[in-house]
């Protein structure tokens, strides 16, 4: 009887691992398809090169920023890939952070990205999360074990705006994308702050970008980014902060950052991460 039980248990375990392996393969295949769409839409683009001559009409802090992070003649970033590790807040408490590893794919013209993360709940219970903006459509998916859907939002104006805001905020990692020749317009706010605006796929967004004494981007701010609360879209102040700038491929980029909702009861940091790899085309 025991032998029969062990045989049945072994068969069930083999079957379960087979299902999980298939689910993981299907998740990776979906990500690969989205990344391929990013690559296809930028084929044939001529990236050009950075020239300080295009800075003349920009607000003073923006000019200082580009002079601090770019070298004359640096080719425009067309595509980029980043590897990240960090912590993600799954529930609002000091013990609610879980470690994650992520791959982040970016295309500059037209603007788009795919972020594919694996958040570890427990040794055998990863949550797969994929955010992105591809061909003008924003989306966010989350799945337990790559099998059980937890979140699936796509194609709404709110998710498109949120995704494009994220692309623009994270352009400190691919700074040539913030140049006017790459589609971003700038307006002055004060000597340390400027507003960046970008349109893509029928969606237009703006961010306040704040610069430090060293001329580098230190934080980005949106007054009304959409946050999901009990199934409702609630406009909420949102902020990202950048630290630890290093030179990569002829550009100075931040290697560490935090993202938070600015709630009435206080800031809620929900993403803390650092770059472990940055590759540019």
C-alpha positions in Angstrom: 0.0 0.0 0.0 2.8 2.4 0.9 4.5 1.6 -2.4 1.4 2.4 -4.3 1.0 5.7 -2.4 4.6 6.7 -3.2 4.1 5.9 -6.9 0.9 8.0 -7.0 2.6 10.9 -5.1 5.6 10.8 -7.4 3.3 10.9 -10.4 1.5 13.9 -9.0 4.7 15.7 -8.3 6.0 15.1 -11.8 2.8 16.3 -13.2 2.8 19.4 -11.1 6.4 20.3 -12.0 5.5 19.7 -15.7 2.6 22.1 -15.4 4.8 24.7 -13.8 7.6 24.3 -16.3 5.1 24.7 -19.1 3.6 27.8 -17.5 7.1 29.3 -17.1 7.9 28.6 -20.7 4.6 30.2 -21.8 5.3 33.4 -19.7 8.8 33.7 -21.2 7.5 33.2 -24.7 4.9 36.0 -24.2 7.6 38.4 -22.9 9.8 37.5 -25.9 7.0 38.2 -28.3 6.5 41.7 -26.8 10.2 42.4 -26.9 10.3 41.3 -30.6 7.5 43.8 -31.3 9.6 46.5 -29.6 12.5 45.6 -31.9 10.5 45.4 -35.0 8.9 48.8 -34.7 12.3 50.5 -34.4 14.0 48.7 -37.4 15.3 51.1 -40.0 15.5 54.1 -37.5 18.7 56.2 -37.8 19.6 57.2 -34.2 22.0 60.0 -35.0 24.3 61.5 -32.3 24.1 64.0 -29.5 25.2 67.5 -30.2 25.2 70.3 -27.6 23.9 72.6 -30.3 20.3 71.3 -29.6 20.5 72.5 -26.0 20.3 76.3 -26.8 16.6 76.7 -26.2 16.3 74.5 -23.2 15.8 75.6 -19.5 19.1 76.2 -17.7 18.9 73.2 -15.4 18.1 70.9 -18.3 21.1 72.2 -20.2 23.4 71.6 -17.2 22.0 68.1 -16.9 22.8 67.1 -20.5 26.3 68.6 -20.3 26.9 66.6 -17.1 25.7 63.2 -18.4 26.5 63.2 -22.2 29.6 63.5 -24.3 29.5 65.3 -27.6 28.9 62.9 -30.5 27.5 60.1 -28.2 25.2 58.0 -30.5 21.5 58.3 -29.5 20.2 55.3 -27.6 17.9 53.3 -29.9 17.3 50.3 -27.6 18.5 49.3 -24.2 18.4 46.3 -21.8 18.8 46.4 -18.1 19.0 43.8 -15.4 17.7 44.8 -11.9 17.5 43.4 -8.4 15.7 44.9 -5.4 12.7 44.7 -3.2 9.0 45.2 -4.1 6.2 46.0 -1.6 3.4 43.4 -1.9 1.5 44.5 1.2 1.7 47.8 3.1 3.9 47.0 6.1 7.6 47.0 6.9 7.5 43.2 6.4 5.7 43.4 3.1 8.8 43.7 0.9 9.9 40.8 -1.2 13.0 40.4 -3.3 12.8 40.6 -7.1 14.9 40.1 -10.1 13.9 41.8 -13.4 14.8 42.3 -17.1 13.9 45.6 -18.5 13.8 46.2 -22.3 13.5 49.7 -23.8 13.0 51.2 -27.2 13.3 54.9 -27.7 11.6 55.8 -31.0 8.8 55.1 -30.9 8.8 55.0 -27.1 8.2 51.6 -25.5 9.3 49.2 -22.8 8.7 45.8 -21.3 9.6 45.1 -17.7 9.5 41.4 -16.7 10.1 40.6 -13.0 10.0 37.6 -10.8 9.1 38.4 -7.2 9.9 35.7 -4.6 7.0 35.1 -2.2 8.5 31.9 -0.9 11.0 29.3 -2.3 8.4 27.7 -4.5 5.9 30.5 -4.9 7.2 33.2 -7.3 4.9 36.0 -8.6 5.6 37.0 -12.2 4.9 40.6 -13.1 5.1 42.2 -16.5 4.5 45.9 -17.2 5.0 47.7 -20.4 4.1 50.1 -23.2 4.2 48.6 -26.7 2.8 50.1 -29.9 0.9 52.8 -27.8 -0.8 50.3 -25.5 0.0 50.1 -21.8 -0.4 46.9 -19.8 0.2 45.3 -16.4 0.0 41.5 -15.7 0.7 39.6 -12.5 0.6 35.8 -12.1 1.3 33.4 -9.4 3.7 30.7 -10.6 3.1 32.0 -14.1 -0.2 30.1 -14.0 -2.8 31.8 -11.8 -3.7 35.3 -12.9 -3.6 37.9 -10.1 -3.8 41.2 -12.2 -4.5 41.8 -15.8 -5.0 45.3 -17.0 -4.4 46.5 -20.6 -5.6 49.0 -23.2 -7.1 51.6 -20.8 -6.2 55.3 -21.0 -5.1 55.2 -17.3 -2.7 52.3 -17.8 -1.3 53.8 -21.0 -0.6 57.1 -19.2 0.9 55.4 -16.2 3.2 53.2 -18.4 4.4 56.2 -20.5 5.0 58.2 -17.3 7.2 55.3 -16.1 9.1 55.3 -19.4 9.7 59.0 -19.2 10.7 58.9 -15.5 13.2 56.1 -16.1 14.8 57.8 -19.1 17.6 58.9 -16.6 18.8 55.4 -17.5 18.9 56.1 -21.2 19.4 59.9 -21.1 19.6 60.7 -24.9 15.9 59.8 -24.9 15.2 63.0 -23.0 16.6 65.2 -25.8 14.3 67.4 -27.9 15.3 65.5 -31.1 14.0 62.4 -29.5 10.5 63.8 -28.9 10.7 65.4 -25.4 9.7 69.0 -24.9 10.8 71.0 -21.9 9.5 74.0 -20.0 11.0 75.8 -17.1 9.6 75.7 -13.6 12.5 77.1 -11.6 16.3 77.0 -11.4 16.2 73.4 -10.1 13.1 72.0 -11.8 11.7 71.6 -15.3 8.7 69.9 -16.9 9.3 67.2 -19.5 6.5 66.3 -21.9 6.3 63.3 -24.3 3.6 62.0 -26.7 3.4 58.4 -28.0 0.7 56.3 -29.4 -2.0 58.9 -28.8 -1.0 59.4 -25.1 0.7 62.6 -23.8 2.2 62.8 -20.3 4.3 65.3 -18.4 6.6 65.0 -15.4 8.3 67.4 -13.1 12.0 66.6 -13.0 14.2 67.9 -10.2 17.9 68.4 -10.4 20.6 68.4 -7.7 23.6 70.7 -7.0 25.6 68.4 -9.3 23.1 69.0 -12.2 22.0 65.4 -12.2 18.3 64.2 -12.0 17.5 63.5 -8.4 13.8 63.0 -8.5 10.8 62.9 -10.7 7.2 63.8 -9.7 3.7 63.4 -11.0 0.8 65.0 -9.2 -1.9 62.6 -10.4 -0.6 59.2 -11.5 -3.3 56.5 -11.5 -3.2 54.1 -8.6 -5.6 51.1 -8.3 -7.6 51.1 -5.1 -10.2 48.3 -4.7 -10.6 48.2 -8.4 -10.9 51.9 -8.8 -8.4 54.3 -10.6 -7.4 57.0 -8.0 -5.1 59.8 -9.1 -2.3 60.0 -6.6 0.9 61.9 -6.2 3.9 59.8 -7.2 7.6 60.2 -7.0 10.8 58.4 -8.0 14.3 59.1 -6.7 17.7 58.3 -8.2 21.1 57.7 -6.5 24.6 56.5 -7.2 25.4 57.8 -10.6 28.1 55.9 -12.6 29.4 56.1 -16.2 28.1 53.5 -18.6 28.7 53.5 -22.3 29.7 57.2 -22.4 26.7 58.3 -20.3 26.3 59.0 -16.6 23.3 57.1 -15.3 21.9 56.4 -11.8 22.4 52.8 -10.6 20.0 52.8 -7.7 16.5 54.2 -7.2 13.2 54.2 -5.2 9.6 54.7 -6.2 6.8 55.8 -3.9 3.2 56.9 -3.6 2.8 60.1 -1.7 -0.2 59.2 0.4 -2.1 61.4 3.0 -0.7 59.3 5.8 2.9 59.6 4.4 5.1 58.2 1.6 4.8 54.6 0.7 7.9 53.3 -1.0 6.9 50.3 -3.1 10.0 49.7 -5.3 13.6 49.8 -4.3 16.1 48.5 -6.8 19.5 48.8 -8.4 20.9 48.0 -11.9 23.3 45.1 -12.2 23.7 45.4 -16.0 23.1 48.1 -18.7 23.4 47.3 -22.4 22.8 49.9 -25.1 22.3 49.9 -28.9 
